[in-house]
């Protein structure tokens, strides 16, 4: 196979893959093919960037979400105030892939967050005036 033929074949495969993803994205949620298209690639983890939020000093901050593929397991929230050391703020477990964790806002400034959950992680910032 010549280099040109290999390039054309690779391009055709890429186009077919993208077309398949586009078509799958347009299937209604209850379509019988949708569960068959829900798969994970080994070694890949989802990483989300949370929108910057604000919280009042002395309040209780709530963080919730759903894990990829509704996986159950441990969830850990770490934070650091104003660039200081990372500390565990709260931990818990998912239920049917969903989690809801709360912790007190006990300082002023910028709170950087890291959330570790089955199949992924998220990070963000909370501003506390």
N, C-alpha and C positions, 0 to 999 in steps of 0.2 A: 504494500500500500504506500503510495507516495505521500509526501508531506502535505500536499494540497488536499488529497483525499481524506487524510486523517483529520485535518482542520475542519473540513466540511462535515465529516461524521460527528466530530465533537460539537460543532455548532448546532447540528440537527438535534443531537441528544439534549443539549441545553435548552433549545427552543421547546422541545417536547416536554421536558421537565417543567419549565415555567408555565406552559399551557395547561398542564395537568394541575398545577397548584392553583392557577386562576380559576379553572373550572371547578375544582373542589371547593374553593372559597365562595362560589356562587350557589352551592347546593344548600337547600334549606336545612336547618339544624336537625330536623327529624328524619331526613332522608336516610334510607337503609345503607348507603355507602359511607356515610359520615363516620360511624364507629370504626370501620375498616381503615379509614385514612388517619386515625389517631394513633400515631406511633412516635417513638422517641429514638434518637440516634445515640448509641452508646458514647459515653464520655462528654456529651454536650450538656451544659447547664444553662438555664435561662438566667439572664441578668437584667434587672429592671432598674431604671433610675426614677425614683419617686419625685413628684413635684415638691418644690420647697413649700413648707407649711409654717404656720405660726401657732404658738400656744401661749397661754397665760401662765405666769409664774404661779405655782401652787396648785395648778390643775392636774387632772389625770389625762394622759395622752393615750389614745387608742390607735392601734395599728392592726389592720386586718387584711386578709387576702386569700387567694386560692393557689394551691401549688400546681405546677404543671402536671397534667394527666390525673389530677385529683389524688395525688400520692399522699399517703399518711406517713407521719413521722414527727420528729422533733423540730421545733422552731426556736431559734435563739435570736434575740434582739440585742445588739451591742451599740454603745454610744460613746461619744467623747465630747466633752464640753470644751469649747474654745481651743481646739487643737491639742488637748491633753491626751492622756493615755486612754486606750479603749477599755471599756468596762462592760460587763454583762448587765443589762438593765432588766430583762425579764426573759423567761423561757417557758415553753409550753409544748403542746402537741396539737396536731391537726385532727380534725374529725371530718371524714369524707373529703379530705383535701382542703378544708377551710380552716382558717385560724383567726383568732381575735385575742390580742394581748394588750394589756394596759400597764402603764407605769407612771409614777408621779414625776412632775416637772418641778425639780427642787433647786434649780439654778437659773441665772439669767445668762443670755448670750446665744451663741450658735451651738446647737447640738447636732453633730454628724451622726447618722444612723447607718447601721448595717443589719440587715435581716437575713438570716440563713435558714433555709427551709428545704425539704426534700426536692431535689431536682433544680435548685436555683438559689439565687440570692438577689437582694435589692439594696439600694443605698439611697440616701436622701439627706436633707437638712431641715431642721426645725429651728425657727427663730423665736427666741423668748425675750421680749423686751423687759 
